[in-house]
Amino acid sequence: MEKKHIDIVIPTFNEEENVEALYLTLKEIAERLGRYLFTFTFIDNKSTDSTRTVIEHLAERDKRVRAIYNARNFGHIRSPFYGLSGSDGDCAILMAADFQDPPEMIEQFIQKWEQGYKVIYAVKKKSRENKLMYLLRSIYYCMMKWISETEQIEHFTGYGLYDKAFLRVLKDIDDPYPYMRGLVSELGFDSFGIEFDQPKRKRGESKNNFYTLYDMAALGITSYTKKLMRLAIFLSISLGILSFLGLAAAAAFDIAGAGVDAAIYAVLGLSLFLSVILFFIGLLSEYVMLINQRTLHRPLVIVEKRINFDQTQNPQDNNE
C-alpha cells in the first residue's frame, strides 16, 4: 500500500539558528511515523543571514528536504500561503521555524486527520510571549468576533494540518493578499481545533513587530467585515442629528437671553467631528488599498530557485 505523503511547509526569514534544530526534530517525528512519507519544504523569504546555506546543506544530506527561494521578501502573509497552496502532499502542515509552533503536536494533527477532519488547527490557550502583546491579540479577536460576518478562530496563527481537498481550493483562490486565518472558517471544511500553550521563541529574534501585526489585523478587518463602514454611516447620521439639536439649543438659549460662549462649543465640536472623520478616512483607505491589491492580479511570489522537487517521487530512499 502506498504511503500517504505529508508535506511540512516551513516559512523562513533569517532563521539560521533554528532551521537545523527544527529539521532534526521533524526527522525524529518522521522516523516514529514511518508509515507516512514526509517531506520538509522550506520556503525562504530572501533571508539575509546564512539560512539558505543551512537549508542547502540539509537538502544535500536528505532529499526529503526541499526549498523554495523567493526572489525577494514577499512578506509574512503571501509567502506562507504560496508554500501551502503549492504543496503536493496528501496533506500539508504549515508551521513556524522558531519552535513556537510545538512540533510534538504533529502526531495529534495526523490522528485527527485520519479520523476524517480536513483541517486541524492549533489554538493558543496561553502564551509565554509578551503579556501586553497577548492582551492586544485577545482584544483584536474579541473585536473580530463581534464585527465579522464569518466566524473567526481566536488565537489561531496558521499552525495546523490541511488536507489536499482544502489545498486544491486554495490553489484556485485568485487573491494576492489572502487572509489565511479567515479562510479556514469561510471555506467550511470539517475542522478541529487543538489547544496548546505557546512557548517562547527558542533562538533568535522574532520577526513580528507592530507593523506586521497591524498589517495582519487590518487585513482581517477589511476582508471579513462591513460593519465598521456601516457604523461610519450611522455615526455620521447621529453626529448630524446631534449637531442640529446643538445648534437649535444654542439658538434657544440666545433667544432666552442666556449667554453662551459659542467658540468653546464650536472648537470642541469641530475637534470631535474631525477626529471621527479622520478615523474613518483612514479605515476607508485600508479598504481601498485592499481593493487595489486584489485587482492588480499580481503573483503571490516570484520564485528564484527550487531544490529537490525532482526527488520527491520516493524521497525516503535518499535520506541519510
Secondary structure, 3 states (H helix, E strand, C coil): CCCEEEEEEEEECCCCCCHHHHHHHHHHHHHHCCCEEEEEEEEECCCCCCHHHHHHHHHHHCCCEEEEEECCCCHHHHHHHHHHHCCCCCEEEECCCCCCCCHHHHHHHHHHHHCCCCEEEEEEEEECCCHHHHHHHHHHHHHHHHHCCCCCCCCEEEEEEEEHHHHHHHHCCCCCCCCHHHHHHHHCCCEEEEEEEECCCCCCCCCCCHHHHHHHHHHHHHHHCCHHHHHHHHHHHHHHHHHHHHHHHHHHHHHHCCCCCHHHHHHHHHHHHHHHHHHHHHHHHHHHHHHHHHHCCCCCCCEEEEECCCCCCCHHHCCC
